[in-house]
């Protein structure tokens, strides 16, 4: 089997679960040394032992994208261990649920601190190293960066719209350095991450989801091919198509979706 990332060093934020954890495994399978970062160091430490015993050496670093300076420390430790960094995946994020009238300004600030400023911290910290290697930046966004499926998630949707706007400019600005930028927009993925769905809602929409492992395989191929923007899941692609070409139909469907939640 051809390994896509032999001798590459990959740093992933939010690697303790979901897409981040699946990506760590997929990169390791494909020959990379992986730097796993997350707030929950105990989770990534145990997983790193498994990866290192089966694949190339991987390391775990405690890091919070919402804290100034944490990413710089992680990059420094990663370079000390492996000598360089080729790929950075800004995956860390969370979803804040609640209707606009029930949220406060502080709630929106909290959402942006991780989902938007956390992405910026990751890029700023890694950019000097990526310039040296002409590396790649992958940002895990959401289909909600184009369209909203339901009510009660305006803070999350705002954060993903902001990230998509950043990526459009970033890809142009970093191109002269030979740095590629890939924006991944997942639809429903089977992970720990949700916006406080009830168990009934999770069961109801399971048929729309793909596994985190399948998502990871699609993502690493998109990074390898230096794709600018990739939508995951069929329903995600359909939603983006409707938003672009028949937004009135999508608005009607979203309204019906919200009423039946």
N, C-alpha and C positions, 0 to 999 in steps of 0.2 A: 504494500500500500504506500502510495506517495504521501509524504507528510508535508502539509502546506506551509508550515511555519518553523522548519528546522533552524535552530540557532537564533531564533527571534526571542526577544524578551517582551512580555506583555504585562501591563499593569491594569487591573480591573478594580473599580470601586464598587462597593455594595456586593461583594462576592460571597456573602455568607448564606445566600439562599436564592431561589428562583433563577432568573436568567443569568445573573452574575455567577452563581455557582456552576450552572450548566456550561457557561462559556469557559470557565476555568478548566473544567474537565476536557472540553472539546479542544481548546488550545493545547493543553498538555498532551492529549492523544496525537496531536498533529505536530509534535516535536518542539514546542515552545517551552521556555522557562517562564513560569507565571508568578507574578507578584499579586497575591490576593489581599485586598484591603477592605476593612469593614469596621464598624463600631464594636461588633461582638467578636472579639478576638478568639474566644474559646471555640467558637464554631468553625472559623477558618483555620485555626491551628490544627484541629483534629483532621480536617479535610486535607490540609497540606501534607500531612504525614502519609496519607493514602496516595495522593498524587505523586509525591516524590518517590515512593516505593515502587510505583508502577511505571512512571515515566521519567522525564528529566526533573532536575531539582526545582522545587517551587518554595516560595516563602510566604509567610503571613505577617502582615503589619496592621496594627490597630490604627485606624484613621477615620475621622469624621469629616465629611465634605462640608459640613456646616461650620467648621471651626477654622479660623485663619491660622495658617502655618502647618496644619496637619499634613496636607498634601506635599508640601515642600520637604517635610521630614521623610515621608514615604518614598518620594523620588530619590532623595539623597541615599537612603538605605538600600533601595533597589539598585542604584548605580554602583554603590560600594560592593554589593554582592555579585552583580552580573556584568558590570562594566559599561552598560548602555541600556537604553530603552527604545524599542522599535514601535510599539503599538500601545495606545492608551484607550481604555474603554470607560467612558463616563456613564456608569450604569446606576449608581446610587440614586434613589428617589422614593417618594411615598405619595399617597393620595389622601387629601383632606376632604371629608364628606360634609355636606351641609348646605342648605339653601342660603342664598345671599343674605336674607333678612336675619338669619340665625348666626351668621358669622360676623366676626369683628375684623377691623383692620389688622390687628395682631395675628389673626389666623392666616390672612393672605401673606403677611410678611414671613410667617413661619414656613408656609408652603414654598415661597420663592427662595428662602434661605438655602434650602436643600436642592430643590429641583432646577433652579436657575443659577443662583450664585455658587452652588456646589459644583455645577458644570464649569462655570468660569474659573473657580479656584483650581479645578483639575487641569484645565487647559493652560492657565498661566504657569502653574507649577511644572508642568511637563514640557512646555514649549521649547526651552533651551536645549533639552536632550533630543527632542524630536527633530529639531533643525539639524543636529549633527548627523542623525541617521536617515534623514528624509523619510520620516516615519508616517504613521497613520493615527488619526483620531477617529474613534467611533463613539457616537452619542446615542444612547438609547432614549428615544422620545416616546411618542404614542400617536396612534391614529387620531387621538383627541387633540393633536396639534394642528389638525385640519378641520375636524368636525366634532360636534358634541352629540353623543348618543342619547343623553338623558339629562334631566335636571339634577341639582344637588351636588354638582362637582365643578362649579365655576372656578374655584381657586386652582384646582388641578389643571383644568383646561387652559386657564390663563398662563400657567407656568409652561405648559407644553407648546402653546402658540409662541411664547417668548423664545423658547429654545430653538424652534424651527426658524424664526427670524434671524437668530444669531448664526445658525449654520449656513444660511444662504450667503451672508456676508463673509463668514469665516472661510468658507471654501475658496472664495476669490482671493482673499488677503493672504492665505497661507500657500496658495498654489506656487508662487515664485520660489518658495523654499523647498519645493518638492514634497510637501506634506499633503496627504490626501485626507479628506473629511468625509465620513460616512454617517448618514442619519438613518437610524432604524426606527420605524414606526410600527410597533406591534399592535395587533388587535387584542382579542382575549387570549391569554396564555395561562396554562395551568401552573400557577405559582402560589406562594404565600401571599403575594401582593394583591390586594383588592381595596375597594373603597367601601369597606364595611358592608359587604353583601351578606344577606341572611343565608342560612344553609339552603333554604328553598330556592333562592335566586341563583345560588351557585349550581344547584342541580338543574335548574331550568335552562341555564346557558352553557352547560358543559359541552353540548354538541357543537358550539361555535369555537371551542378552544383547541389549540394545539399544545403539545407538551413543550416544556422549557428546553428539553434536549433537542427536539426538532428545530425549535427557534434558534438555538445555539449553532446548529449546523448551517442553517441559512445565513446567520449573521457572519460567521467566519468566512463564508464564501463571498459575501458582499464586501467584506474588508479586503480580502485577497484580490477581488476584481476592481477595487477602488470605486465602487458604486457610490454616487452621491446620496441617493435616497431610496430606501427599500421599505415597502409596506409588507408586513407579515399578516397572514391569514386571508382567506378568500373574502370573508365578510368585511374585513378592513379595506381591502381593495375596492369592493363594491361601494362602501360608504364614501370613500374618497372620490370615486367616479361620480356618484350621485351629487356630492357636494359641488363638484366642479362644473357639471353639465346640467343637472336638474335639481338645484337646491331646494325648490319648492316641494318636490316629492320627498326629499330627505327630511325636511322640516315637518311634513305631515306624518311621516313614519316615526320620527323622534317624539312627536306629540303623542301619538298612540302608544309608543313604547313607555313613555313616562306615566301615562294614565293607568297602564296595566301593571306597573311595578308593585 
